Amino acid sequence: MDIPDWLAWLFLGVVVLHAFSVVRIVRRLRGPDPAVRVAARLDLVDASGGLLAMLGLTLGSAVADSWLWLVLAGLALTGAAYAVKGARLLRARRHPTSPTCGTAPEKQ
């Protein structure tokens, strides 16, 4: 079954919008706050992985060649970014830095 031409244009529009989000993330990398820059790096890996996956799907539907390797590389990047974000979230929950968090034992 052949994919209609209007769907290929729709895929291309989504890829362009996703590329704009990558540009916004790159601008956040230039900020003065180190915590924002670290979060922006993880967001950049996540967004570029999603962009690769969408480009692979778009090229696979528009061109006769198989672009599955590009989709798999994008999914691997996105999965790695989500794994690191999840590990950072779990570490932050287990080791609170604030003494007013309520989970730290009080000193007597």
C-alpha positions in Angstrom: 0.0 0.0 0.0 1.4 3.4 -1.0 1.3 6.3 1.4 -0.5 9.4 0.0 1.5 12.5 -0.9 -0.3 14.7 1.6 0.9 12.4 4.4 4.5 12.9 3.4 4.0 16.6 3.5 2.5 16.3 7.0 5.5 14.2 8.1 7.8 16.9 6.7 5.9 19.6 8.6 6.3 17.7 11.9 10.1 17.3 11.2 10.5 21.0 10.6 8.6 21.9 13.8 10.8 19.4 15.7 13.9 21.0 14.2 12.7 24.4 15.6 12.5 22.8 19.0 16.2 21.7 18.7 17.1 25.3 17.9 15.4 26.5 21.0 17.2 23.9 23.1 20.6 24.9 21.6 19.8 28.5 22.7 19.2 27.2 26.3 22.7 25.7 26.2 24.2 29.2 26.1 22.5 30.2 29.3 24.5 31.2 32.5 22.9 28.7 34.8 24.8 25.3 34.9 21.7 23.4 36.0 19.8 24.7 33.0 22.6 23.8 30.7 22.8 20.2 32.0 19.0 19.8 31.5 19.3 21.3 28.1 22.0 18.8 27.1 19.7 15.9 28.0 16.8 17.6 26.2 19.0 18.1 23.2 19.9 14.3 23.1 16.2 13.5 23.5 15.1 16.0 20.8 17.8 15.0 18.3 16.9 11.3 18.8 13.2 12.1 18.1 14.3 14.1 15.1 16.3 11.2 13.7 13.4 8.8 14.2 11.0 11.1 12.5 13.4 11.8 9.6 13.9 8.0 9.2 10.1 7.5 9.1 9.7 10.3 6.6 12.5 9.2 4.3 11.3 5.6 4.6 7.8 6.6 3.4 9.0 9.0 0.7 12.0 7.1 -0.7 11.9 3.4 -1.7 15.0 2.6 0.3 14.8 1.4 3.9 15.8 3.9 6.5 15.1 1.7 9.5 18.7 2.1 10.8 18.0 5.9 11.2 14.8 5.2 13.1 16.6 2.7 15.4 19.4 5.1 16.1 16.9 7.9 17.0 15.0 5.5 19.3 18.3 4.5 20.9 19.2 8.1 21.6 15.8 8.9 22.9 15.8 5.9 25.2 19.3 6.7 26.5 18.2 10.3 27.3 15.0 9.0 29.1 17.2 6.5 31.1 19.5 9.3 32.2 16.7 11.6 33.1 15.0 8.9 35.1 18.2 8.0 36.9 18.7 11.6 37.8 15.1 11.9 39.1 15.4 8.8 41.2 18.8 10.0 42.7 17.2 13.4 43.5 14.3 11.7 45.3 16.5 9.4 47.3 19.1 12.0 48.4 17.3 15.2 49.1 19.6 18.2 49.5 17.1 20.3 51.5 17.0 19.7 55.3 13.4 20.9 55.3 12.3 18.1 53.0 10.9 16.1 55.9 12.7 12.8 55.1 16.0 13.6 56.7 16.3 12.7 60.4 16.5 15.6 62.8 19.7 16.1 64.8 19.2 16.3 68.6 
